[in-house]
Amino acid sequence: MWKKYLNEQGDYGFVRLISDDYMTWRENAEVILVDHFPMAKDGETKVLLSRRTIRFTQFFGSGEKEEEFEELKEEYASHYGKEPTDVTDVAFFCADGWSRWSADERIENPSEETIKEYLKKHGVTDKSE
């Protein structure tokens, strides 16, 4: 099941948890983001559709994994002004902060139809949370 995220700028994303085991090197979540970037010089908005598989251990420093995961949760709280409710929140934070630029897939300026078809292809439906 995909969990939906929205922000006040009109950006949105979806997270599907694969595994909440952040202690080992493994795929933890799949994240799809749709971002809107106002372009100052021409006044248009650039849209970026990206997908990334999150491995929490990629975001850890050299400390103990438990401490590193707690640090990610603290960074989430600092960034969004609230505590993460679950592991999917932390996965969204990882993608929202860094992953769109190193995504597994990127589509620049997709049409609404392309976005709709892409989400459908990955199993994201209107029934997503």
Secondary structure, 3 states (H helix, E strand, C coil): CEEEEECCCCCEEEEEECCCCCCCCCCCEEEEEEEEEECCCCCCEEEEEEEEEECHHHHCCCCCHHHHHHHHHHHHHHHHCCCCCCHHHHHHHHHHHCHHHHCCEEEECCCHHHHHHHHHHCCCCCCCC
